Amino acid sequence: MSEKQKRTPQWQRGFRHLSSVQQYCSNYIAAWSSQAIPVDRIWCDVLFMRSVVALRSVLVLIDHDAVDDAATILRTIFEIEFQLGAIKKDREIAIQLIGWAEVARLTRLKNRPLPEGMTSEELERQLGEAREFGKKLTKKALAQEADRNKEYGTFYSALSEIAHSSPVGLQHYIAEGDTPGSFRVGSSGSLYSPELVMALASSTQLEVLKIIREMCETPGDQELQALLLENGQIIDSVRQLGLL
């Protein structure tokens, strides 16, 4: 059976839609003009760019039937949604996240040879400055701040079963053997269907896009409205199939 024969019309529709969402987001980035913006917006724009790159990876992995790996990357897009949603409500959160990222970077340097020109005293000074405005925020705290508790408790937690190699996430690799009480390991299958992963990826990326467009005060257009309409129909279809 060829690869194309294995792929259902639902799979093909979801893949085309996900590709369209990724292309729309890429075009949106390409249309950005060079301008001076606040540091919190820089952080948000970079997060959005990261989400678009991650979505491209999801497409490649889905196309090669590596659904579990695509689901692991999808989890990253959810994390970006939590960050952007929280920052949209409180811009100070971006500064805290930047500061904590700097704290983590400088802390790692303490266990490595220092860069040329940096002393232990200078490293401690920079760490002290970073800690003044840096704050570690958990994914759960960011989701709560962004009013994404449902997404965190349902989808993000479920995807974590795959990302953390839990017994739930690995169970589909194990099947009963030929003799009673024996088992065998196989590489086929995935915890979730590719149709579900693609539907979640497109929906999450569109939410990320919505947040960044509101921050940039970008008006909507017909192409985006068509994507949103198609996305809603795909979600309904996935739900009717009992996949969601």
N, C-alpha and C positions, 0 to 999 in steps of 0.2 A: 504494500500500500504506500503510495507516495505521500510526501509531506502535505501537498495541497489537498489530497483527498481526505486526510485526517482532520482538516480544519473546517469547522462548521461555518455556516453563514453568520452565526452569532459571533464567532471568533473573528471572522474577516471584517465584519462591521465594527467591532470593538477596536481592532487594530488600525483600521483606516481612521477612525475617529481620534484615537490616541495620537496617531501621526499628525493629524490636522491640528490638534491642540498644541503639540510640541512645536510645529511649524509656526503657528500663530504667535506663540510666546517668543520664539526666536526672532520673528519679524518685529515684534513689539520692542525687544531690546535693541535691535538694529536701528530703530527709529529714534532712540534717545539722543538728545543733543548734549554736547559737552557744556556743562555749566557748574558753577560753584553751588554745592548743596551742603546742608548740615551733616555732621558725622553720623547721626542716627539714620539718615536717609541713605548714606553710603552703605552702611551695614545692611539695610533692607534691600537695596538694589543688588548687592553682592549675593545675599541670600536668594533672591529671585533668580539670578543667573545660575546659581548652584542648582536650584530646583529644575531648571530647564535642561541642564547637563544631565542631571539624574534621570529625568524623564526619557532622555535619549537612550540612556543605558537600559532603562526598563524595556524600551522598544526592541533593542538588540537582543536582550535576554529572552523576551517572550518569543521573538522570531526564531530563536534557537531552542525553544521548549525548556529553557532553564527558569521555570516559573517560580520556584522557591527563591532563587537569587534575585529575580525581579521583585518579589515581595519584600525582600530584605531592603532593597534600595527604595522601594515605595515607602517604607517606614521612615526613611530619611526625609522624604517629602512631607510627611505628616509633621515631623519635627520642625521643619521650616515653616509650615503653616502655623504651628503653635507659637513660634518665635515672632513671626510677623503679626499675628493676631494680637499678641500681648503688647508688642511695641506700638501698634496702632492705637491702643487704648492709653498707653503710658510711654511716651518717647524716652523717658529716663531709663527704661528697661534696656534699651539698646546700649546705652553708656555702660550699664552694669555688666552686660554680656561681653562687651568689648574689653572692659577692665578685667573680667574674670579670665577671658581668653589670654590676656597678657600675663596674668598671674600664673596660669598654667604653663605658658611658654617659658617664663623666667624660672619657674620652679624646676622644670626639666633641665635647664642649664646648670643647676647646682650639682647635678650628678654627671656632668660631662666636662670636657676641657672647655674653658671659657673662650669666646671669640677673641681674636687679637685686639688688644687695646682695652679690654674690659677686665676690671679687677673684681675681687669678691666684694669689696666695699661698694663699688658702683652697682653691682648686681643687687645687693641688699637694698640700696637706695631706690632703685627702680621698682623692686618688688614692693617696697613700702608705699610708693606713689600709686602703683597699680591697685593695691589692696584698699586704698582710700575710696575708690569709686567702683571697684569690682565687686560683684556679688554672684555667688553660684546659685543658679536657679534650676531646679529639677524640671524634667519634661512635664511632669504632672502639674507643677506649679505654673508653668508657662501655659499649659492647656487650660487650666482653671482661669488664669488671668484673661485668656483669649476667648473665654466662654466656649471652649471646645471639650468639655468634660465627656460628652457622649462619644465623640471621636476617639478620645484617649481611652476611655473605658471599654469600647467595643473594638474598633478597628486597630488602633495602635497596639493595644494589649495582645490582640490575636496575632498580629504580624510579629510581635516580639517572640512568640512561640517558635517561629522559624529562625529569627535572627540570633536567638540565644541557644539554639540547638537543644531545645527542651524535648522531653519524651513525647509530648503532643506533636511537636514539629517534625520529629523523626519517625513517627509510627508508620507512616506510609511507605517507608523504605524496608519494612520488615513484613514478611509473609510467612504463613505456616509452611513447614517443610513437608516432605513426602511421608515421613513417619510421625506418629503421634508424639507431641511434645517437642518436636524439632522446629526450627525456624530457618529461614534463609533471607539473605539480604539482596535486594534488587535496587537498581538505580532509576527505575521508571516511576512515573507518577509525581504528584506534588500535593501539598496539604490543601491548597485552594485551586480552583479551576482558573485557567488563564483568562477566561471571560470575566470572572469576578475581579481578579487583580487588575486587569485593564480598565474596568469600570471604576474601581476605586482610584486608580492612578489618574485617570482623566478628571474625575470629580474633584480630587484633592488639588490637582494642579490648577484647575479653574478657580478654586477657592483662593489659592495663593495669588493667582493673577488678579482676582477681584480686589484683594487687599492692597496689592501694590498699585493698581490703577487708581484706587481711591486715594492713596497717599500722594500719587502724582497728579491727581485731579484730571485724569484722562477720561474723556467722554466715551461712551460705548459706540459701537458701529454694527452694521448689519452682519458682518462676518462673525463677530463675537456672539450676537444673538442667535445665529444659526447653530453655532457650536453648543451653546447652552441648551437650545431646544433638542438637538440630537443627543446631548448628554442625558437629559431627562428621560428621553425615550429609551435609551440603552439601560439606564438604571431600572426603569420599570420592567424592561424585558428580563434583566438579570433577576429581579425580584420575583417575577412570575415563574421563572425556571427553578425557584427555590435555592438560588445560589447566594442570596443576600439575606 
